[in-house]
Amino acid sequence: MTTFLSVFKKELRTCFLSPIAFVVIFLFWLLTGLNFWWLLLQLADGEPLTTATPQIFGGLISFALLVIVPLITMRLFAEERKLGTLEALLTTPLTATGLVLAKFAGTLVFYAILWLPVVAYAMILQKLSPMEQFPDFGALRAGFFGIMLVGGLYIAIGLFMSSLTSNQIVAAFSGSALLSVLFFSLLFMAYTAPTSDVRTVGQYFSSFTHLFDFSRGVVDSRTVMLYLSGTVWVLFAAVRVVESKRA
Amino acid sequence: MIKVSGVTKKYPGRLAVDHISFEVARGEIVGFLGPNGAGKTTTMRMLTGYLPMNSGRIEVAGYDVATQPKEVRRRIGYLPENCPLYPEMRVDEYLRFRAELKGVKPSARRAKINEVKEQCGLTEVGKRIIGQLSKGYRQRVGLADSLVHDPDLLVLDEPTVGLDPYQIRQVRELIKQLSEKHTILLCTHILPEVEAICERILIINEGKIVAADTEENLRKKLHSCTMIELEVKAGKEEALARIDALEGMDVHTCSTLPDGWLWIEVEADATEMCVELFKLAVTAGWALRKLSEQEHSLEDTFVQITRGTEGVK
């Protein structure tokens, strides 16, 4: 447990020491900020209030995740391989599983920090809103939960891609490519497939749909299980890679 | 302390380590020599549990590397090749992180870190960022890291590579000091280092242990005869005949130097034959201005062993 905590702390600290982290934070906050500004304009134009949370957590922002997450995860293992520190880490009592989990946890916390401005947005909406029921804090909480679930799986995939190479650029591109292929193929299946059966299957698996559902306050246990098991499975694959790919 | 028996490691398409066995006793300081690509680093990595082996068994301090890796790692201080460190961390930060990983108790942590910093001459650079330190200091940070959990066994993979001569001397001094308290396996291809520090030598070549002995014994085994060089003023025919007549001596080469002196190289069966030659010169009334026994360097020994001649065990 101590070893887990110390790697976790180190990971989180390294996140904030690398210039790329600040670039990512800047880009992401700029995007979410613009997105929120646009939402306010739409609401002022008389858009229904129910579109508010889906637009904060889903919609355009879900496209940004495909680039942002691999940028955070690219250094996780690729850098350790490049520096040779992976050897130094794995010759301590720390296990590969502990290492993967600690890195995952550290990155997940950093990812959660990326989403902190949402708290401010919620408060702004509340200030501007004439009604008690708006904004819907239940939906906001569900949306945040959903965004963490989806982010968890994306981070696991990025971490896995990073464990395969010693080149951070390769890790970022391959991670982003894999996520994009998954995201877009499922998105097109869910919304533009000609047969309704394919559309139904697509909607079961598409992150875009899931984020939309979560942010309307719908927490479906099937979706939760899909993301949790997917994350665990990809992390397990990463552990195996770290254990076997050493020379 | 270390017991390696029948260990083999295959990489795709080649055999890196071929059925090697050796032992290192507690308190020993052993040099692990070999040309580049001989399997040194692979052996170190298997020893520290980083690489799995294909067959065989390694025990460190009585624990099996394959089945009790945690116990083994707790007891080994390992400085990998090229001394990998995190350039963005500060020295103190890094050592604290490593101490935590290696399970140094929180109560003892600060004292232990200060102790290794003092040992390795890092007290003044604790607040510095590792990436900005010179190579010599980084190497010392690596050494401090390998010491921080008070390991029984230190495994150092080329600890002086890339250092300037002054730094090399400092690191060697440090390793010598450490040998008082730890068993050390020093892996290198820099021969003077081994001569200066190690008690016993293992030589690996093409994945096989080809020699394992003290430096002196290795030399003796390999070079049964000694070369003696002398310069005398005497008649060539007479000198050669009288030297050849001595028991256990053969003239190897002989030439007349430009100033008229004779330069002779003699092959002697035993050591300490210089005395005989001196006596001969005195009785024959030769003038003698040089008489020396040539030492075979470890380099000669190393080259002879690894060039493919038969191993000596």
Boltz contact constraints between the chains, C-beta under 6 A:
constraints:
  - contact:
      token1: [A, 2]
      token2: [B, 100]
      max_distance: 6.0
  - contact:
      token1: [A, 3]
      token2: [B, 101]
      max_distance: 6.0
  - contact:
      token1: [A, 6]
      token2: [B, 97]
      max_distance: 6.0
  - contact:
      token1: [A, 6]
      token2: [B, 100]
      max_distance: 6.0
  - contact:
      token1: [A, 6]
      token2: [B, 101]
      max_distance: 6.0
  - contact:
      token1: [A, 10]
      token2: [B, 97]
      max_distance: 6.0
  - contact:
      token1: [A, 17]
      token2: [B, 88]
      max_distance: 6.0
  - contact:
      token1: [A, 83]
      token2: [B, 84]
      max_distance: 6.0
  - contact:
      token1: [A, 84]
      token2: [B, 82]
      max_distance: 6.0
  - contact:
      token1: [A, 84]
      token2: [B, 84]
      max_distance: 6.0
  - contact:
      token1: [A, 85]
      token2: [B, 84]
      max_distance: 6.0
  - contact:
      token1: [A, 87]
      token2: [B, 50]
      max_distance: 6.0
  - contact:
      token1: [A, 87]
      token2: [B, 80]
      max_distance: 6.0
  - contact:
      token1: [A, 88]
      token2: [B, 80]
      max_distance: 6.0
  - contact:
      token1: [A, 88]
      token2: [B, 84]
      max_distance: 6.0
  - contact:
      token1: [A, 90]
      token2: [B, 50]
      max_distance: 6.0
  - contact:
      token1: [A, 91]
      token2: [B, 48]
      max_distance: 6.0
  - contact:
      token1: [A, 91]
      token2: [B, 50]
      max_distance: 6.0
  - contact:
      token1: [A, 91]
      token2: [B, 73]
      max_distance: 6.0
  - contact:
      token1: [A, 91]
      token2: [B, 78]
      max_distance: 6.0
  - contact:
      token1: [A, 92]
      token2: [B, 73]
      max_distance: 6.0
  - contact:
      token1: [A, 92]
      token2: [B, 101]
      max_distance: 6.0
  - contact:
      token1: [A, 92]
      token2: [B, 102]
      max_distance: 6.0
  - contact:
      token1: [A, 93]
      token2: [B, 70]
      max_distance: 6.0
  - contact:
      token1: [A, 93]
      token2: [B, 73]
      max_distance: 6.0
  - contact:
      token1: [A, 93]
      token2: [B, 74]
      max_distance: 6.0
  - contact:
      token1: [A, 93]
      token2: [B, 103]
      max_distance: 6.0
  - contact:
      token1: [A, 94]
      token2: [B, 101]
      max_distance: 6.0
  - contact:
      token1: [A, 246]
      token2: [B, 51]
      max_distance: 6.0
